[in-house]
Amino acid sequence: MGEKAVNIPEIFGSLVFNDKEMRERLPEDIYASLQKTLSEGGEIEKDVANAVASALKDWAISKGATHFTHWFQPMTGITAEKHDSFITAMPGGTAIMEFSGKSLIKGEPDASSFPSGGLRATFEARGYTSWDPTSSAFIKDNCLCIPTVFRSFSGEVLDMKTPLLRSMELINTEALRILRLFDINDVTKVTPTVGPEQEYFLVDRKMAERRRDLMLTGRTLFGAKPPKGQELADHYFGSLRPRVREFMQELNEELWKLGVYAKTEHNEAAPAQHELAPIFVAANLAADHNQLTMEKMKIIAENHGLLCLLHEKPFEGVNGSGKHNNWSLETDTGNNLLRPGHDPAGNKLFLLMLVAVISAVHKHQDLLRIAVASASNDNRLGGNEAPPAIVSMFIGSDLEGILNSMAGIAPMPSAEVSRKLDSGVKSLPNINRDKTDRNRTSPFAFTGNKFEFRMLGSSLSVAETNVIINTIVADELRSFAEVIEAAPDRAAAIDEVIVSKYREHSAVIFNGNNYDPGWSEEAKHRGLLNLPTTPDALPYLTSEENIGLFARNHVYSETELVSRQEILYDKYEKDILIEANTMIEMASRQILPGVIENLNVLLGTLKSRHDIGLPTSLNAERLLIEKIDPLAKAMVNAIDSLRSTVDACSELAHAKDKADFCRDRVIPAMKELRTVSDSLEEITGEYYWPFPTYADLLYGV
């Protein structure tokens, strides 16, 4: 029986109140007024808000919606929503369906219940959500979702979306200044575009439910190396297993209905690991779409008896999961400002933009590291599937050669005669080779017409990362523009800025192997930061330089920046302590009892042999007992050690002190317990081991 064909153009965006729906359902004057407000700023007039709300309600009800919600992105890293029905009470016990402009524009969730970094105390509960008309409303689970931003009663930002929108306006302003210097006057808007590649694992849900670590923390806290991992590279781009294929088909359809441009899907390098990549969209939409993607992945996985793991390192010893943040700048005339063109050496606009990014990354390595900082991502960075915690850039030999030549560092490299790749088979066509290779070990790599920031973890929001990229690049563009605008010869000034800034910041460019053991020492010699853990990175967030950067660009106030630092410290500490307590419970109540039961059986067998007069000195039971018993004792000691370490951490008062203690004391104690447990797993009988192993999980779908 054939599969039902999907009419993608018909279903795409069918659950989105997009521009097409708005044009059709709003009076012309209302539509024009709304668009003018969006482009010029200002307050939305009451009659416009009421008209939009009425049209939204009628459209949503026609799609089966009964409720609406202000959908926002607090500092939890996921989305939040509170549902209200459209019902309004009427005399005589009747009701009508109503939705006002006031309800559209403003909501009031409890601000003290979300992470605020001290901005809101428990008794200071008031906070506000307000409509973000730059993102389209959509329907999810029979509820009209209205994208909103989230602020405190005193006005500070409590969400991830507001700073992103601020940074987008900032880079638009500064990029337009640069374009005017090149006499490009037809462009009215420059938009940062993002395409986040989302990696994830799928495991059998019934198996996963037997593991408390997977259900509570999203990763395995215990697990011996399986007989087969990813050594054969036979999973990468392999054929999809039926359950996985069916999951992907349903996921695609649901995302397409929500206007998400889900494009590429495939098996990733590790067994049970997969990837979904979308088409590039504006950074704010990319943030919305990625949150929807992660949510739908988890929900749809359940429909197929699966559990979707978005943790950065669900399994020790195999690849972890990232979210490659592909970033570029697009004009409203369709030009990509990071496209080199056929003559990159002569494309001074491109070279100026390229050097602005190089300068920004070099000056603000600390912020880019902080953008991906979390306890879960610390487990992934530096492994063979992820770049190290040292921020560097790959731009390829061609572009480096052009810039080196302009800077007088080296002569211009000779052009290759041919970039054709000849297969050596007459019946096969020759193909064109790209101008530069790809470097998947580089944290920040130029890949032809965009930069791929590979350090972002799979569970993290893309919003914060792009706030930082937008802000640091815009800040460089501003400084470039100020110099060039003041120069009597702008063409000469452009060349001078390209050369001087490249010379100043070229130390961040590394086209080699970032996994090379010698790279960390070379990076240190170049003056690059190496911040392996989140507590190592977070102090930099509130440096005088970074406070000044965000304040002068009106992206974060000092108060907002300090609150975010506190939230990140607090989350790191809590994530680690949840994992530690989960380990204590699993080891005490599951692993140790199973090991002791195995020991008792072996001891009973040994006693039986002795009772009937059989030799006991060299038999298998005695040999196993001699291996298991000391490890069981070591596990008891490791459990006690971890428990006392967790208790000591809880006595500390400040989030930073707790985070440092977790890094220095709790995590080593966790590793000690895991080492003992994994050794026991390798020699304990399968019947007595209390939960599925790595082999069960990785190959159980």
Buried (B, 14 or more C-beta within 10 A) or exposed (E): EEEEEEEEEEEBBBBBBBEEBBEEBBEEEBBEBBBEBEEEEEEBBEEBBBBBBBBBBEBBBEEEBBBBBBBBBBBBBEBBBBBBEBEEEEEEEEEEBBBBBEBBBBBEBEBBEBBBBEBBEEEBBEBBBBBBBBBBBBBBEEBBBBBBBBBBBEEBBBBBBBBBBBBBBBBBBBBBBBBEBBEBEEBEEBBBBBBBBBBBBBBBBEBBEBBBBBEBBBBBBBBBBBEEBBEEEEBBEEEBEEBBBBBBBBBBBBBBBBBBBBEEBEBBBBBBBBBBBBEBBBBBBBBBBBBBBBBBBBBBBEEBEBBBBBBBBBBBBBBBBBBBBBBBBBBEEEBBBBBBEEEBBEBBBBBBBBBBBBBBBBBBBBBBBBBBBBBBBBBBBBBEBBBBBBBBBBBBBBBBBBBBBBBEBEEEEEEEEEEEEEEEEEEEEEEEEEBBEBBBBBBBBBBBBBBBBBBBBBBBBBBBBBBBBBBBBBBBBBBBBEBBEEBEEBEEBBBBBBBBBBBEBBBBBBBBEBBEEEBBEBBEEBEBBBBBBBBBBBBBBBEEEBBEBBBEBEBBBEBBBBBBBBBBBBBBBBBBBEBBBBBBBBBBEBBBEBBBBBBEBBBEBBEEBEEEEEEBEEBEBBEBBEBBBEBBEBBEEBBEBBBEBBEEBEEBEEBBBBBBBBBEBBBEBBEBBBBBBBBBBEEBBEEBBBBBBBBBBBBBB
